[in-house]
Structures are given as C-alpha cells and as structure tokens.
Amino acid sequence: MNCIIVDDETAARAIVKQLCSKVPELDVIEEFDNAIDAMKFLNQHIIDIVFLDIHMPGFSGVDFVQTLKESPRIVLTTSDTNFAIEAYQYESIVDYLVKPITLERFEISMQKIRKAMAKRTQTLETAGGSSTGEDLYINIDRRLIKLKFNEILCIEAKGDYIDIKTEKELYHVHTTLKKIKEKLPDKTFLQIHRSYIINFTKIIDIEDNSVLIEKNVIPISRSNRPELMRRLNLL
C-alpha cells in the first residue's frame, strides 16, 4: 500500500510519517503542506491512502474530501474532535485520528484501512472495474488505473478478457463486455457488435457494415446498425 500525508504543520507530518514506518507494507510516497498541491498530485497518481489534516489555510481538508470525485481511503488527522460525526458521512473516510496519535490507535486505523481496501478489491475483481461521472477505474494485477471516458475509443471482447483501446494505450482487463458495459455512460458508448463497444463520438467514418475510429475498423452487426444510426442522428 502507498500513501501521502497532507498537513500544514511540519512536526505533525513527521509524526505521521514515523507511525507509517512501523507498518512494513505501507510506503509514504509524498508529503504536502497544503491540500491544493495534494489534489494535483492525486490527479496524476494512484494512491491508496491519504492521511489528511482537517484544518489547513486556504483549502481545508473538508474542502479536499468534498472536491474529490473518486478518492483513495482517507484517514483524518486533527486536534478537533467536533468533526468526528460529520466525518463519517463521507464514504471515503475510513478513520478519524485525534492528535496526539498513539501507535496503538494508529494500528487500529490500519486494520480498518486493510478491511476497506480488501472489500474494494473484491468488488473490483468481481465487476472488472468501477466508474464515476467522467472516469472508469480498471483493475489490472490488483492495481487501479483511471481512464477518462473521453479517452476510450473502443472495447473488444476476447474470451474472459476485454481490450480497452484508448488514444494512447491498450489495456487487457480480466472481465466481460457485459460487465464493463454496465459501467459506461449510454450517452457516449454503444455496443455495435457482440464483440465490440464503441465511443461513437470518436467515429471518423461509416462504410457499409463497419465504422472507422482512428485506425480501427470495427464491424457493425445487422441488428445493432439501426440503433447506431438513430444515435448518430441525435448528435
């Protein structure tokens, strides 16, 4: 597991980092003295846990939690006990640590984190991925990868796996076309063949019984062609 520490106090970050060092499987990737820089980092990296102080100048920990569309597991660290009840209204918050934090209490928090992450991994392994308003999270070798819906070109079924083709990469995911279809927004994606789902906003050309998306020529089944034509007329 990896984590980042977000706290405007240097001493507080050092204490949390020291506690993290007592957990063999936990790696501290980065530290931040403000929530904005931490948010930028999370937009570019996959992080399992965020140790987050509530009260920080400018952009508080509460703002941070409310802004994230899809977040890591969050452990709040603060001297303020008044926020405890409100904290658990957020699904991403696993625990609430009141400073000064003892090793015994920190270990209890880690147990909660392990349970939360195990549950999430089990869900992803069953479904092959999860989605938010604009993103799709896929599970590859127990690693979560975030894809933007608007980056996906097409998805091809290959037995017990699917190939997700994006503008830059090809991802081989252990799930079915049926399961991944449930995670995709209908307004953008359409199954045009028993083996293919396309992002129809990416269509360059339609010829006979196939569509061209970038350099991918994708077949259209006879039964799915009418729906594709109907959807394109709505653009």
Residue pairs with C-beta under 8 A, 6 or more apart in sequence:
1 25
1 26
1 27
1 48
1 49
1 113
1 117
2 26
2 27
2 28
2 29
2 47
2 48
2 49
3 20
3 26
3 27
3 28
3 29
3 47
3 48
3 49
3 50
3 51
3 72
4 28
4 29
4 30
4 31
4 32
4 38
4 41
4 42
4 47
4 49
4 50
4 51
5 13
5 16
5 17
5 20
5 28
5 30
5 31
5 32
5 50
5 51
6 31
6 32
6 33
6 34
6 35
6 38
6 50
6 51
6 52
6 53
6 56
6 61
6 64
7 13
7 16
7 31
7 32
7 33
7 51
7 52
7 53
7 56
7 77
8 33
8 34
8 53
8 56
8 57
9 53
10 33
12 53
12 77
12 99
13 31
13 33
15 99
15 100
15 101
16 51
16 77
16 101
17 28
17 31
19 101
19 103
19 106
20 26
20 28
20 51
21 28
22 103
22 106
22 107
23 107
23 110
26 49
26 110
29 45
29 47
30 41
32 38
32 41
33 56
34 56
34 57
34 58
34 59
35 52
35 56
35 58
35 59
35 60
35 61
35 63
35 64
36 58
36 59
38 50
38 52
38 64
39 59
39 64
39 67
39 68
41 47
42 50
42 68
42 71
42 72
46 143
46 144
46 145
46 146
47 72
48 72
48 73
48 117
49 72
49 73
49 74
49 75
49 113
50 71
50 72
50 73
50 74
50 75
51 75
51 77
52 61
52 64
52 65
52 74
52 75
52 76
52 77
53 61
53 76
53 77
53 78
54 60
54 61
54 62
54 76
54 77
54 78
54 80
54 83
55 61
55 78
55 80
61 76
61 78
62 83
65 71
65 74
65 90
65 92
65 93
66 90
68 92
69 132
69 133
69 134
69 135
70 130
70 132
70 135
70 137
70 146
71 92
72 92
73 92
73 94
73 113
73 116
73 117
74 90
74 92
74 93
74 94
75 93
75 94
75 95
75 96
75 97
75 109
75 113
76 83
76 87
76 93
76 95
76 96
76 97
77 97
77 99
77 101
78 96
78 97
78 98
78 99
79 98
79 99
81 98
83 96
84 96
87 93
87 96
88 96
94 109
94 112
94 113
94 116
95 108
95 109
95 112
95 113
97 105
97 106
97 109
121 139
121 142
123 130
124 130
124 137
124 139
124 144
125 139
127 175
127 179
127 182
127 183
128 138
128 139
128 162
128 173
128 174
128 175
128 176
128 179
128 180
128 183
129 136
129 137
129 138
129 139
129 173
129 175
129 179
129 180
129 183
130 136
130 137
130 183
131 137
131 149
131 183
131 184
134 148
134 149
134 150
135 146
135 147
135 148
135 149
136 146
136 147
136 148
136 149
136 152
136 183
136 184
137 144
137 145
137 146
137 147
138 144
138 145
138 147
138 164
138 171
138 173
139 145
139 173
139 174
140 171
140 172
140 173
145 171
147 164
147 166
147 171
149 184
149 185
149 188
149 189
149 199
150 188
150 199
150 201
151 166
151 167
151 168
152 164
152 165
152 166
152 189
152 199
153 165
153 166
153 167
153 198
153 199
153 202
153 213
153 214
153 216
154 165
154 196
154 197
154 198
154 199
154 202
154 213
154 216
154 218
155 162
155 163
155 164
155 165
155 177
155 180
155 196
155 197
155 198
156 162
156 163
156 165
156 195
156 196
157 176
157 177
157 194
157 195
157 196
158 172
160 174
160 176
161 172
161 173
161 174
161 175
162 172
162 173
162 175
162 176
162 177
162 180
163 170
163 171
163 172
163 173
164 170
164 171
164 173
164 180
165 216
167 214
173 180
177 191
177 195
177 197
180 197
181 189
181 191
181 197
184 197
188 199
188 200
188 201
189 197
189 198
189 199
189 200
190 197
190 198
190 200
190 224
190 227
190 228
190 231
191 197
191 224
192 198
192 211
192 218
192 219
192 220
192 221
192 224
192 225
192 228
193 218
193 219
193 220
193 221
193 224
194 221
196 218
196 219
198 211
198 213
198 218
199 213
200 211
200 228
200 231
200 232
201 235
202 213
202 214
203 211
203 212
203 213
203 232
204 212
204 213
204 214
205 211
205 212
206 212
206 220
206 228
206 232
209 219
209 220
209 222
209 225
210 217
210 218
210 219
210 220
211 217
211 218
211 220
211 228
212 218
220 228
